């Protein structure tokens, strides 16, 4: 996604971590779709369904409905 980001993270984390700790950054090729896969999994959980907000609820309560239902 960002050219060189995996190498940079590897280098910076290695410099911050204790020398005895092995750091390995893995950048799988499908990472481009990871957020969509995660969202799909989250939306399929039965516990997440109680957090869904309908347009009607949002229109009635505005952005504050997010805090009431999700936090």
C-alpha positions as CSV (number, residue, x, y, z in Angstrom):
1,X,0.0,0.0,0.0
2,X,2.7,2.5,1.0
3,X,5.9,1.6,-0.7
4,X,8.6,0.7,1.9
5,X,6.4,0.9,4.9
6,X,7.0,-2.7,6.0
7,X,10.8,-2.2,5.9
8,X,10.5,1.1,7.7
9,X,8.4,-0.4,10.5
10,X,10.8,-3.3,10.8
11,X,13.7,-0.9,11.2
12,X,12.0,1.5,13.6
13,X,10.5,-1.2,15.8
14,X,13.8,-3.1,16.0
15,X,15.6,0.1,17.1
16,X,13.0,0.6,19.9
17,X,12.6,-2.9,21.1
18,X,15.1,-4.7,23.5
19,X,17.9,-6.3,21.6
20,X,16.8,-9.8,22.8
21,X,13.4,-9.3,21.2
22,X,13.0,-10.5,17.6
23,X,10.8,-8.2,15.5
24,X,9.2,-9.4,12.3
25,X,6.8,-7.2,10.3
26,X,4.6,-9.2,7.9
27,X,2.9,-7.4,5.0
28,X,0.6,-10.0,3.4
29,X,-0.4,-9.2,-0.2
30,X,-4.2,-9.2,0.7
31,X,-3.7,-6.4,3.3
32,X,-5.4,-4.1,0.8
33,X,-8.7,-5.8,1.6
34,X,-8.1,-6.5,5.3
35,X,-10.4,-3.6,6.5
36,X,-13.2,-4.9,4.3
37,X,-12.8,-8.4,5.6
38,X,-12.7,-7.2,9.2
39,X,-15.8,-5.1,8.6
40,X,-17.6,-8.1,7.1
41,X,-16.7,-10.3,10.1
42,X,-17.8,-7.6,12.5
43,X,-21.1,-7.0,10.8
44,X,-21.9,-10.7,10.9
45,X,-21.5,-11.0,14.7
46,X,-24.8,-11.2,16.5
47,X,-23.5,-8.9,19.3
48,X,-22.8,-6.2,16.7
49,X,-26.4,-6.1,15.5
50,X,-27.5,-4.2,18.6
51,X,-25.2,-1.4,17.5
52,X,-26.7,-0.9,14.1
53,X,-28.2,2.5,13.6
54,X,-31.1,3.1,11.2
55,X,-31.5,6.2,9.1
56,X,-34.6,7.0,11.1
57,X,-32.7,6.7,14.4
58,X,-29.9,8.9,13.1
59,X,-32.4,11.5,11.7
60,X,-34.2,11.6,15.1
61,X,-31.1,11.7,17.4
62,X,-28.2,12.9,15.2
63,X,-24.6,11.9,15.9
64,X,-25.2,11.4,19.6
65,X,-27.0,8.1,18.8
66,X,-23.6,6.6,18.0
67,X,-22.4,7.2,21.5
68,X,-25.6,5.9,23.1
69,X,-25.7,2.7,21.1
70,X,-22.0,1.9,20.7
71,X,-20.2,3.0,23.9
